Every structure is written in structure tokens, then in C-alpha cells.
Amino acid sequence: MQLNVLAVGDVVGEGGQDILSRRLPGLREKLGVHFCVVNGENASGVGITPAQARRILEAGADVITLGNHTWNRIQIGAYLDKEERILRPANYAGRVPGRGAGVYQCQGLDILVLNLMGRVDLNSNLDSPFKAANFLLSREKYDLALVDFHAEATSEKGAMGWHLDGRAAAVWGTHTHVPTSDCQILPQGTGFVTDLGMTGPARSVLGIKPENSLNLFLGGLPRRYEEAEGNCKLNACLFTIDTDKKKCVNVTRTDIME
């Protein structure tokens, strides 16, 4: 049997939520998607609220993953403890709300989803994502494992893919908001892409107004980032997994531009 897993890149702001709500149901039907993971950590621009998480789940996400902006909307804390379908990075140091891994039923299978965050040029106050992956994969009971690795450095993302080759069915990167074209199947059968990209305003700098970013790089005073306007895009990848062999057999980009 084959399982089609859709992984959707970071949802940015109201525009990202809107295109996800409008286009994800049709994309799921068109591609025959069985299971869908959406990174939602930028739904508020930075962070996510419980209402925004519910909207993403209602749009068709089976699981929401987060990242370095998890705590920018502090009201998400209690929701992380209540809602099993939303994950924050498993390797946060110390005691924080929520969980970093979950096992979900789909097509008679137990699917383990891991949310991990990188340390290179991102947040040094984290436990090792590589050791966290080892621990969680050895502890949980599952048929297939999927990993969202929220990281800045392409080298760290690539290393994670190879580290988990043969142990996870699919590993994808999030965080940089720029889609990569390196969809591949690693030697032991793990589907991998360095970064999914983002779901949000297309004419922007990573989803925000270009003038906000230019202000920073030209030495202006700090100002609040504002979501860009105009048409949006949805960046995603489809992983086709042979459930008997527990290996990925195809990885394709499934981006939508409006």
C-alpha cells in the first residue's frame, strides 16, 4: 500500500491562513493525500494563537508543527497541553508546555510525527535535535516516522536527513521560507527536502513587507514587521511512502501560486 503525505511550509499571517483554507481541501483531494502536516508557527506573523491553530486544523491539517516563534503568542501554551494535534519542537531545554512528538492513526497505521529545531544560528538554548531524535525514535511505538526539522542552516538540515535515513520515512526542513529544489530519496529510503518554503504573500521578503526588511538592513530603527499584501502562494511537498517496505518512493513539489 502507498501512503501520500503532504507537508506544507510555514503559514505566514492572514494571507497564509486564507490561501490554506481555500486551497488545501482541493489539493488534498487532487493528490489523494492521506495525511497532512502543516507548519503554523508564523500564523500571527510571529507565533500562533489557539484560534489560528483551530483554523489550520479545520482547513485540513492533521498535525500542526511549530518552531522558534512558538512562544511569541504566549496564550498558545495552555492550548499545546490540550490539543494533541499541535506540536512544538521536542528539543526545547527545560520545562515548557506541550509535546514535541505524537502518534496518529491513518490508514490503519501508527504515524509518528516529530517536531525538532536546529541550533546553528537559531537558538543555542536547545538540547541536541540529533540526540532528541534518537531518544524519541527509540521510545515511541509506530509504523512510520515523519520529521519536521525547523532549522536555519542547510548543512544542519542535510545532516539530519542523513542521520535519520532508513529510520524516518520522510524528513523535511522548515523555517527559511524559501523552497528548495533538492527533493530526493536517500540511500536507505528516507524522502528528504531541505526546505518546504512558506505559505503566504508571494511579493514579499519572507512574507513581510519589503520595506520592513529594507529598514533593518539600511540601519533604521527597529519596527514591527507587517505582513505583505497581494497574491499568496502555498509551498508544499508530497511524499509517497511504500507502507510495506516503510520507504519513500517519490518526493515531488506541489506548489500553488496565485
Secondary structure by P-SEA (a helix, b strand, c coil): cbbbbbbbcccccaaaaaaaaccaaaaaaaacccbbbbbccccccccccaaaaaaaaaacccbbbccccccccccaaaaaaccccccccccccccccccccccccccccbbbbbbbbbccccccccccaaaaaaaaaacccccbbbbbcccccaaaaaaaaaaacccccbbbbcccccccccccccccbbbbbccccccccccccccccaaaaaaaaacccbbbbbbbbcbbbbbbbbbbbccccccccccccccccc
